[in-house]
Amino acid sequence: MAKAKVTDVTGRQREAQIAASAEVLAARANEMSMATVVKNYKNETEITDLTLPDQPTVIDEVESVGVSLADDSVVVRVAENIDHMTIGAGNTYSFETGKKYKVSKAVADHLKEKGYLYDRL
């Protein structure tokens, strides 16, 4: 793009606005990339405990996906979002892609049978 002439007031104002907009856009892009990094870090390190469906809590302990735990629960990661899946009487679960969940062995088996579990650990 050609530089505006000294006598072109409108062109100089336009160039100034483009430069200011570029700085704002660069700052926003940096904010978005930081938000993405934070979300990815949380997905890798936090585990949502759904063994008690009425009281989902976040566990900060790092546990591997697919590992059976001592209390007959399993850490799983689903391949796609699942909203309001009912397993058993009155047990409703919602899952987000990429997050780790601690669920009972029966729930993990059901998700695996239906093909909802993320295969790549």
Summary of the structure (lengths in Angstrom):
residues: 121
radius of gyration: 24.0
end to end distance: 49.0
largest distance: 77.9
contacts: 271
relative contact order: 0.13
helix: 39%
strand: 23%
